């Protein structure tokens, strides 16, 4: 009996030692640090910041000039605002410039061109309405992909969509007023997204 107890004890001790000497797994790897910016990338970001500031300010300035304008002056300013918006949208979208967004931008550009060639308000109206709807869709798409956590953007875009719903039921001076209000709301949304985008780029520069 003593011999049996000794053998059993030896097996238990050996098993415990084997378990204690089990090989450990490889050490956990640390997350890789962001690669430092090259001079060219830093310069490109600084250039984009300057571009976005200037183009956002120009778009806002044009939007503010639209109130109480006659037909011809208003059409000219609306076309100018679409040109400025076309310059801002790719900067806000960045790498999220997918096929759907590119199509919306193309519609804005085509409508802007038709607006510039329109001879009167009646001919210009459909082009303006089409461009505004595509612009609202483009801003909404950009906001969903890159600015979902920005509380100041979503309410503005909701107001914009409600206002765009009025375009088909108004004419003349009232239509110009609704168009002005739509572009004003777009300017607010662009301003909020531009501010966030510039802050992100500045933080990226400062981290390196």
Rosetta blueprint (number, residue, H / E / L):
1 X L
2 X H
3 X H
4 X H
5 X H
6 X H
7 X H
8 X H
9 X H
10 X H
11 X H
12 X H
13 X H
14 X H
15 X H
16 X H
17 X H
18 X H
19 X H
20 X H
21 X L
22 X L
23 X L
24 X L
25 X L
26 X L
27 X L
28 X L
29 X L
30 X L
31 X L
32 X L
33 X L
34 X L
35 X L
36 X L
37 X L
38 X L
39 X H
40 X H
41 X H
42 X H
43 X H
44 X H
45 X H
46 X H
47 X H
48 X H
49 X H
50 X H
51 X H
52 X H
53 X H
54 X H
55 X H
56 X H
57 X H
58 X H
59 X H
60 X H
61 X H
62 X H
63 X H
64 X H
65 X L
66 X L
67 X L
68 X L
69 X L
70 X L
71 X H
72 X H
73 X H
74 X H
75 X H
76 X H
77 X H
78 X H
79 X H
80 X H
81 X H
82 X H
83 X H
84 X H
85 X H
86 X H
87 X H
88 X H
89 X H
90 X H
91 X H
92 X H
93 X H
94 X H
95 X H
96 X H
97 X L
98 X L
99 X H
100 X H
101 X H
102 X H
103 X H
104 X H
105 X H
106 X H
107 X H
108 X H
109 X H
110 X H
111 X H
112 X H
113 X H
114 X H
115 X H
116 X H
117 X H
118 X L
119 X L
120 X L
121 X H
122 X H
123 X H
124 X H
125 X H
126 X H
127 X H
128 X H
129 X H
130 X H
131 X H
132 X H
133 X H
134 X H
135 X H
136 X H
137 X H
138 X H
139 X H
140 X H
141 X H
142 X H
143 X H
144 X H
145 X H
146 X H
147 X L
148 X L
149 X L
150 X L
151 X H
152 X H
153 X H
154 X H
155 X H
156 X H
157 X H
158 X H
159 X H
160 X H
161 X H
162 X H
163 X H
164 X H
165 X L
166 X L
167 X H
168 X H
169 X H
170 X L
171 X L
172 X H
173 X H
174 X H
175 X H
176 X H
177 X H
178 X H
179 X H
180 X H
181 X H
182 X H
183 X H
184 X H
185 X H
186 X H
187 X H
188 X H
189 X H
190 X H
191 X H
192 X H
193 X H
194 X H
195 X H
196 X H
197 X H
198 X H
199 X H
200 X H
201 X H
202 X H
203 X H
204 X H
205 X H
206 X H
207 X L
208 X L
